[in-house]
Amino acid sequence: ENLLRILESRLDNVVFRAGFAKSRDMARQLVRHGHFVVNGRKVDIPSFRVTETDIIEVRHSSVELTPFVVARAEAGGKAAPAWIEVLPSRMRILVHGLPARQVIDTPVQEQLIVELYSK
């Protein structure tokens, strides 16, 4: 469960879940190119782990780029998880907490992971 929580709290996954990118690969590239700031600091590491009370924003210089214009236009088409709040008009994501296993909708059989690593 902790592994799933860690994977779900990666910055590229949060950007994808918020609807700012159409795929995780696209979210990874957007983060890698430095289009996001977390708590006012530029972050370009896709594996950056967000924590409670983090504020993720699209950089002011990147707001008018095509991917973000499309994301704003399609806002509301995809429901965001309950542990984050998306403000598409301001291109901002508020992290209210870390996800519990019950809200992670990725189909994973944890027992198979435990068996693999116990060998």
N, C-alpha and C positions, 0 to 999 in steps of 0.2 A: 504494500500500500504506500509505503514511503517513496518507493521508486516512481510510482505513478504520480504522486503528489509533486515530486521534484520535476518530472517531465512536464507536467501540466503548468508549472509555475515558471517555465523558461520564457524569456522575453519574446522570442519568435512565436511561440505557441499562443501567448496572450494577445499579440497583435493579430494573429489568425483568428482566434476565438472572438475578438472584438469586431471582426468584419473589415478590418483595414487592409486585408490581403485576401486574395481568392484561394490561395493554397499555402501550406506551410513552407514550401520552397520559396514562394514569392515573399512571404513574411521574413524568412531568413535573409533573403537578398536585400530587402528594404532596411532591415536592421543593420546588416553588414555595411551598407552604403552610408550609414550614419544619419538616417532621417528621423531618429527618435531621441528624445531626452527623457531621462527618468529622474524625477525630483530636481529638475533644472540642470542636470549634467548629461552631456552627450554620451550615449552608450552605443557602441557598434559591435557588441559581442552577442550573438544570437543565444548563447547558452546562459546569459545573465539571468540570475534567479530573482524574480520580483518578490517582495515581501508585503505584508499588510501595510496599508496606508500609503503605498507608493502611488505616484501620479506619473503616468506615462503620456507624453504629448508628442505630436509630430512637430518637428522643428519649424520655426516660423518661415525659414527660407524654402522649406519643402512643401508647404501647405498647398500650393497651387500646381504641383506636379500631377500629371494625369492619373496615376494610381489613387491618389488621395481625393481628387475631384470625383472619380468614379465611386470611391468608397462612401463619400458624403452623399452622392446621388442615390446610392442603393441602401442607405442607412435604414434600419428597421426591417429589412428583408430577412435577416438572420438573427435569431434570438441569441443574446450573449448569456453566458453562464451567470448564475446568481451571485457568485463571489466577486464579479467585476461589474462596474457600471461604465457604460460607454456614452460619451457625450459627442455625437458626431458633428454637431455644429461647431464645436471648439476643437475637434480632432484630439480628444482627451480620453484617457482610460483611467478610472479610479479603481484601485484594488482594495476591496473591503476585507478580504481575508484569503486564506489559502483553501483550496478545494478539499472537501472530504471525499472519500472513496464513493459514496453514494451519488455524488453529483458528477463524477467523471464518467462520461458516456462511452469511452473507448472500450471495445470488447476485448478484455484481457483475462486470461486464466492465470491468476497469480501462482497457483500451485505448480504449474509447469515451469515458471521462472525459478521458484524455490528448488524444485527438483534438479534443474540444470545446474544451478550454482552449488548444490550440496554434493555434487560428484567430486 
